[in-house]
């Protein structure tokens, strides 16, 4: 997504998005929804906040405010979720494991997208 595409309106032109962009969106939505589900079903506010964080990231991705360095923020955010899950004793193991696979894949995809779209990549 070139800067000229980002400044033509409030939303990004989705025609410029690749399969990897859509994969990142799907992974972020998936993990966000898992967190919201766990947060609302079990009354766990931190899960709700984590889920909202992923969903806000998706919304920002589709705006002209998105910049390639946000991929690094997304990677860090997802990686921290994995560490927190491991440190908390791997609550909700089965759903948590699937969610962490989504998050690990998200980290890899967004790091690749950052590398591909970084300002020095031309």
Secondary structure, 3 states (H helix, E strand, C coil): CCHHHHCCCCECCHHHCCHHHHHHHHHHHHHHHHHHHHHHHHCCHHHHHHHHHHHHHHHHHCECCCCCCHHHHHHHHHHHHHHHHHHCCCCCHHHHHHHHHHHHHHHHHHHHHHHHHCHHHC
